[in-house]
Amino acid sequence: MERTFTRIWIGEVESQASGLRNQESHATERIETHYAAQIESHAQGYNTGDGKDLLRMLAVDHAMAWVDIAKMLSVSVPAVRKWRMSGGVTPENLAKLAHLCAFVDLLSELGVRPASWLSTPMIAGHTVAPKHLYSEPNASTLLDLVSNGQTARDVLDALAPGWQEKYNARGYEVARFDDGSYGIISKRE
């Protein structure tokens, strides 16, 4: 009798835990859908702009490095340099640039400094930073990370399977410097 009661009780607890996981999953999906809609809305406003102005906003207003901008857009640094000088951005690349600007604006609205946050390693002992995971489809998940909707491990598991090995710092570690910024240094120092 006691074993039967214990099995029933365990089954009920497992059922409740499963229900809570489903609720959490649905809440995360709603948040990510909300962020995706916000990114799209902001991006539409930028999509009609000039590529030079958008690049200037990312570099000057948000202190982003040209190399990071290029990497996040999946283009070369010379392509970004060309856009900066001549403004000749294709409609496809202008759309990608508009989405990045929208993402960066939303990061600012959530109270973070985009360039700093994008470059800060997510997990001690690993070199992966949000800028390594950025893509248009991943942007809403990264915004959910900023708003504490998900943990860094959850985001990494979802967006970068195998991240533990790929981004293992091995002989390096994340350190906080006197100015409050973070960086990667050799463990030998």
Phi, psi and chi 1 to 4 in degrees:
 res  aa     phi    psi   chi1   chi2   chi3   chi4
   1 MET       -  -44.4  177.7   84.1  155.2      -
   2 GLU   -63.7  -40.2 -145.0  172.5  -75.4      -
   3 ARG   -64.5  -40.6  -73.7 -176.0 -178.1  176.5
   4 THR   -62.2  -45.5  -57.0      -      -      -
   5 PHE   -61.5  -42.4  176.1   73.1      -      -
   6 THR   -62.7  -43.6  -58.0      -      -      -
   7 ARG   -62.8  -41.4  -76.6 -171.5 -154.9  133.7
   8 ILE   -63.7  -44.5  -67.8  171.5      -      -
   9 TRP   -63.5  -44.1 -178.4   76.1      -      -
  10 ILE   -62.8  -42.5  -71.1  172.4      -      -
  11 GLY   -60.4  -40.4      -      -      -      -
  12 GLU   -66.3  -42.4 -177.9   62.8   30.0      -
  13 VAL   -64.2  -44.0  168.7      -      -      -
  14 GLU   -62.8  -38.9  -72.7  174.1  -14.4      -
  15 SER   -64.1  -43.1  175.0      -      -      -
  16 GLN   -65.5  -39.9  -71.8  176.4   -2.6      -
  17 ALA   -64.3  -41.4      -      -      -      -
  18 SER   -62.7  -41.9  175.9      -      -      -
  19 GLY   -62.5  -40.3      -      -      -      -
  20 LEU   -65.8  -39.8  -70.5  173.3      -      -
  21 ARG   -63.1  -40.2  -77.9 -169.0  -64.0  -86.3
  22 ASN   -64.5  -42.3  -74.4  -20.7      -      -
  23 GLN   -62.0  -42.5  -73.1  176.8   -2.8      -
  24 GLU   -63.0  -42.7  179.3 -176.8   16.3      -
  25 SER   -62.4  -43.1  174.4      -      -      -
  26 HIS   -66.7  -38.4  -69.5  -57.3      -      -
  27 ALA   -64.1  -43.1      -      -      -      -
  28 THR   -62.4  -42.5  -61.0      -      -      -
  29 GLU   -61.8  -40.9  -72.9  173.6   20.1      -
  30 ARG   -63.9  -42.7  -78.8 -167.1  -57.3  -86.2
  31 ILE   -64.0  -46.6  -70.2  168.6      -      -
  32 GLU   -63.9  -37.7  -72.3  179.1    8.3      -
  33 THR   -64.9  -40.3  -58.4      -      -      -
  34 HIS   -60.1  -48.3  169.4   73.9      -      -
  35 TYR   -65.1  -39.4  -76.1  133.6      -      -
  36 ALA   -60.6  -40.7      -      -      -      -
  37 ALA   -66.3  -40.2      -      -      -      -
  38 GLN   -64.5  -43.2  -78.3 -169.8  -50.6      -
  39 ILE   -60.2  -46.3  -68.7  169.0      -      -
  40 GLU   -62.0  -42.4 -164.7   58.1   41.8      -
  41 SER   -62.5  -47.5  173.5      -      -      -
  42 HIS   -63.6  -42.1  -81.9   67.5      -      -
  43 ALA   -63.0  -35.7      -      -      -      -
  44 GLN   -60.6  -36.4  -73.7  176.0   -4.2      -
  45 GLY   -67.6  -35.1      -      -      -      -
  46 TYR   -81.7  -26.3  -72.1  126.8      -      -
  47 ASN   -63.0  -20.1 -150.3    9.3      -      -
  48 THR   -91.9   -2.8   58.6      -      -      -
  49 GLY   -83.4 -176.7      -      -      -      -
  50 ASP   -93.3  135.8  177.1   26.6      -      -
  51 GLY   -58.4  -36.9      -      -      -      -
  52 LYS   -62.0  -42.4  -71.2  167.7   72.7  170.1
  53 ASP   -66.2  -39.6  -69.4  -23.2      -      -
  54 LEU   -65.8  -42.3  -63.2  179.9      -      -
  55 LEU   -64.0  -40.5  -74.0  169.3      -      -
  56 ARG   -62.1  -41.9 -170.0  174.8  -50.0  112.9
  57 MET   -61.2  -44.9 -178.2 -167.2   79.2      -
  58 LEU   -64.3  -43.6  -70.0  170.6      -      -
  59 ALA   -77.7  -44.5      -      -      -      -
  60 VAL   -86.7  -54.2  175.7      -      -      -
  61 ASP   -70.1  -34.1  -63.5  -13.4      -      -
  62 HIS  -114.4    3.9  -63.5  -67.3      -      -
  63 ALA    57.7   34.6      -      -      -      -
  64 MET   -85.8  143.0  -68.8 -175.9   64.2      -
  65 ALA   -78.3  146.2      -      -      -      -
  66 TRP   -59.2  -39.3  -61.9  117.1      -      -
  67 VAL   -64.7  -37.1   68.4      -      -      -
  68 ASP   -68.6  -40.5  -70.4  -20.2      -      -
  69 ILE   -59.8  -48.0  -65.8  168.6      -      -
  70 ALA   -60.0  -46.4      -      -      -      -
  71 LYS   -62.1  -43.8  171.8  109.0  173.6   81.0
  72 MET   -68.2  -25.6  -67.4  173.2   73.5      -
  73 LEU   -92.3   -4.2  -65.3  173.4      -      -
  74 SER    59.9   44.1  -60.4      -      -      -
  75 VAL  -130.9  171.9  -61.1      -      -      -
  76 SER   -83.8  158.9   66.9      -      -      -
  77 VAL   -63.2  -40.8  174.2      -      -      -
  78 PRO   -59.5  -32.4  -27.5   35.8      -      -
  79 ALA   -64.9  -43.5      -      -      -      -
  80 VAL   -64.5  -40.1  171.4      -      -      -
  81 ARG   -61.1  -42.9 -174.5  178.5  -52.6  117.2
  82 LYS   -61.8  -45.0  177.6 -176.3  152.0 -159.4
  83 TRP   -61.2  -38.9  -60.4  -14.1      -      -
  84 ARG   -66.2  -37.3 -151.1  174.0   72.8 -143.9
  85 MET   -82.9  -48.5  -61.3  -56.8 -180.0      -
  86 SER  -103.8  -20.9   68.5      -      -      -
  87 GLY    77.5    4.2      -      -      -      -
  88 GLY   -76.0   75.0      -      -      -      -
  89 VAL   -99.1  129.1 -176.9      -      -      -
  90 THR   -64.8  156.4   65.6      -      -      -
  91 PRO   -57.0  -36.8  -26.9   34.9      -      -
  92 GLU   -64.5  -46.1  176.6 -174.7  -37.2      -
  93 ASN   -71.9  -30.8  -74.7  -32.2      -      -
  94 LEU   -64.3  -38.8 -176.9   61.4      -      -
  95 ALA   -64.3  -42.3      -      -      -      -
  96 LYS   -63.9  -41.2  -72.4  167.8   46.1  173.9
  97 LEU   -65.2  -40.5 -170.2   54.4      -      -
  98 ALA   -63.4  -40.6      -      -      -      -
  99 HIS   -65.6  -39.7  -84.9   85.7      -      -
 100 LEU   -64.4  -42.7  178.6   57.7      -      -
 101 CYS   -61.4  -42.0  -72.3      -      -      -
 102 ALA   -63.5  -43.6      -      -      -      -
 103 PHE   -60.4  -46.8  172.6   71.1      -      -
 104 VAL   -64.7  -40.3  167.5      -      -      -
 105 ASP   -61.2  -42.7  -88.1   -9.2      -      -
 106 LEU   -67.0  -35.2  -70.6  168.9      -      -
 107 LEU   -59.0  -45.4  -76.2  174.1      -      -
 108 SER   -60.8  -42.8  -70.0      -      -      -
 109 GLU   -62.5  -28.4  -71.5  176.8   17.8      -
 110 LEU   -84.2    2.1  -71.7  169.4      -      -
 111 GLY    91.1   18.1      -      -      -      -
 112 VAL  -113.3  155.6  -60.7      -      -      -
 113 ARG   -86.8  110.6  -66.5 -175.2  -19.1 -160.4
 114 PRO   -52.8  -51.8  -27.2   35.8      -      -
 115 ALA   -60.3  -42.1      -      -      -      -
 116 SER   -67.5  -48.6  177.3      -      -      -
 117 TRP   -63.1  -42.5 -176.9   79.8      -      -
 118 LEU   -64.3  -26.1  -73.9  164.8      -      -
 119 SER   -98.8   -6.3  -63.2      -      -      -
 120 THR   -82.6  125.0  -58.4      -      -      -
 121 PRO   -55.2  141.0  -26.6   36.9      -      -
 122 MET   -81.9  -30.5  -62.3  169.3   67.5      -
 123 ILE  -135.9  132.9  -58.4  -89.8      -      -
 124 ALA   -58.2  138.7      -      -      -      -
 125 GLY    86.0    1.9      -      -      -      -
 126 HIS  -135.4  146.7  -65.9   82.2      -      -
 127 THR   -92.0   -1.1   59.2      -      -      -
 128 VAL   -70.6  130.2   63.6      -      -      -
 129 ALA  -122.7  161.8      -      -      -      -
 130 PRO   -54.9  -32.3  -30.0   37.8      -      -
 131 LYS   -62.5  -24.9   67.9 -176.8  177.6 -175.6
 132 HIS   -73.9  -22.1  -60.4  119.9      -      -
 133 LEU  -100.9  -10.9  -57.1  176.8      -      -
 134 TYR   -63.9  134.6  173.8   82.8      -      -
 135 SER  -160.6  163.5   67.6      -      -      -
 136 GLU   -54.6  -46.0  -74.4 -179.4   37.9      -
 137 PRO   -66.5  -26.4  -17.0   26.6      -      -
 138 ASN   -88.6  -11.2  -65.8   -9.8      -      -
 139 ALA   -58.2  -43.5      -      -      -      -
 140 SER   -67.2  -34.3   58.1      -      -      -
 141 THR   -66.7  -39.5  -57.5      -      -      -
 142 LEU   -66.6  -37.6  -68.7  171.1      -      -
 143 LEU   -65.4  -35.3  -71.8  171.2      -      -
 144 ASP   -65.0  -34.4 -169.1   27.2      -      -
 145 LEU   -63.3  -42.4  173.5   63.4      -      -
 146 VAL   -62.3  -40.0  171.8      -      -      -
 147 SER   -84.5   13.1   66.0      -      -      -
 148 ASN    64.6   25.7  -62.8  -42.8      -      -
 149 GLY   -78.1  -24.6      -      -      -      -
 150 GLN  -140.1  158.9  -66.2 -169.2   53.2      -
 151 THR   -86.5  161.4   67.2      -      -      -
 152 ALA   -59.8  -40.3      -      -      -      -
 153 ARG   -62.9  -41.9  -73.1 -170.0 -176.4  -80.4
 154 ASP   -61.7  -44.5  -70.2  -19.1      -      -
 155 VAL   -64.2  -45.1  168.9      -      -      -
 156 LEU   -63.2  -42.5  -72.7  166.2      -      -
 157 ASP   -60.4  -38.7  -72.0  -17.2      -      -
 158 ALA   -76.3  -40.9      -      -      -      -
 159 LEU   -97.8  -22.1  -58.1 -178.5      -      -
 160 ALA  -140.8   67.3      -      -      -      -
 161 PRO   -52.6  137.5  -23.1   32.3      -      -
 162 GLY    83.4   13.3      -      -      -      -
 163 TRP   -61.0  -31.1   63.3  -89.9      -      -
 164 GLN   -58.2  -41.4  -66.8   93.4  -23.1      -
 165 GLU   -84.5  -44.4 -176.8   58.7   32.1      -
 166 LYS   -61.1  -40.5 -179.0  177.9  179.7 -178.3
 167 TYR  -108.1   19.2  -65.3  105.2      -      -
 168 ASN   -64.3  129.5 -170.8  -35.3      -      -
 169 ALA   -76.8  -14.2      -      -      -      -
 170 ARG    43.2  -95.8  -71.1 -178.2 -179.7   81.4
 171 GLY   -89.2   15.9      -      -      -      -
 172 TYR  -126.9  162.6  -61.6   90.7      -      -
 173 GLU  -145.0  159.0   64.1 -176.0  -16.2      -
 174 VAL   -85.4  131.1  176.0      -      -      -
 175 ALA  -128.3  149.4      -      -      -      -
 176 ARG  -100.7  126.2 -175.0  170.2 -173.5  164.5
 177 PHE   -89.1  170.0  -59.9  115.9      -      -
 178 ASP   -57.6  -30.9  -66.5  -23.3      -      -
 179 ASP   -82.0    1.1   66.4   -4.6      -      -
 180 GLY    93.8   -7.7      -      -      -      -
 181 SER   -84.0  163.7   66.2      -      -      -
 182 TYR  -111.2  154.5  -69.0   89.3      -      -
 183 GLY  -159.6  174.3      -      -      -      -
 184 ILE  -107.0  127.5  -61.4  172.0      -      -
 185 ILE  -128.6  160.1   61.1  170.0      -      -
 186 SER   -70.7  141.7  173.0      -      -      -
 187 LYS   -69.7  -16.4  -72.6 -177.3  179.8  177.9
 188 ARG   -77.0  -16.7  -67.4  178.5 -151.6   96.8
 189 GLU   -74.0      -  -68.1 -179.4    0.5      -
